[in-house]
Amino acid sequence: MKKPFKLQAGNKVLELGSRTLVMGILNATPDSFSDKGRYFTRDAAVERAWEMAKEGADILDIGGESTRPGSLGISVQEEMDRVLPILETLGSRYPLPISIDTSKSEVARSALERGASIINDITSFQKDPCIGSVAAEYGAAVVLMHMRGEPHNMQSIPPSPDILREIEIWAQDAIARAQNSGVSSNRIVLDPGIGFGKTAAQNLEIIGNLHRLAEADFPILVGTSRKSFIGSILKKPASELVWGTSATVAASIIFGAHIVRVHDVAAIREVADVTDAIVQARAIS
């Protein structure tokens, strides 16, 4: 059975361990690889946010900048124009903790001021070091992700000769960066960055060896939803990968994930609940 943690996110405490938390993805972008801009308008995004809460999500993750392979990024102002109206419309009535998916400190600060309590940074504070001090100032939880290269080149750089060891070394550095910025240990989550500069075989290797990352003694988030390595196995497009995603989510939970980040919340909530029951039954026996 995976180690339990209490994750402090703002004034909320999230219990991690016996029940896997589902983080619902809300892409407020016109060019997402998975939903093709379906939730780009404020009204569509807000409607989907409430829908995911009803479907059983535990956390809402809002992102205004696509990090799909080949993406070049957008300005701070454009990113804020995409995400802040959603946060303002959801307001204090929204029941779930909200994560802002950004690597820009200005966007993070503005989102935290409007109710977000988690920062999900794919660069683990390497692109904008100031984001750590913003997290510390607001008492936000942080998700630190491993990425090789940057979105515009991560699929073209040479593969790592030892991806698991690389992630282990990265984890120690990322944790130190966060703690040196004033982020307390009970606010840190690690994400091995499935798909971000890894080959399909390495993605599978990472999932099957999450215990290596668990040795850092922090909760683990895994995001496999609709990713291309699943499509390469099934020979299907991103829109048809819910079953393949379900298999990777179940495996991730069995091997140690505390949080899974997904698009298809209703389906994955059921997958997580059943997988949790199996893991708990095995621990008891």
Protein Blocks (a to p, Z undefined) as FASTA:
>chain_A
ZZdddddehjbccdehjbccdddddddbfkbfklnomlmpmklmmmmmmmmmmnopabdc
ddfbdcbehiabjafklmmmmmmmmmmmnmmmlmbdcddddfbfklmmmmmmnopabdcd
fkgomlmmmlmmmmmmnopacdddddehjfklmmmgccdfblmlmmmmmmmmmmmmmmmn
opafklcccdehgoihpafklmmmmmmmmmmmmmnopacdddfehpaklmmmnopafklm
mmmmmmmmmmmmmnopabdcdfblmlmmmmmmmmmmmmmmmmmZZ
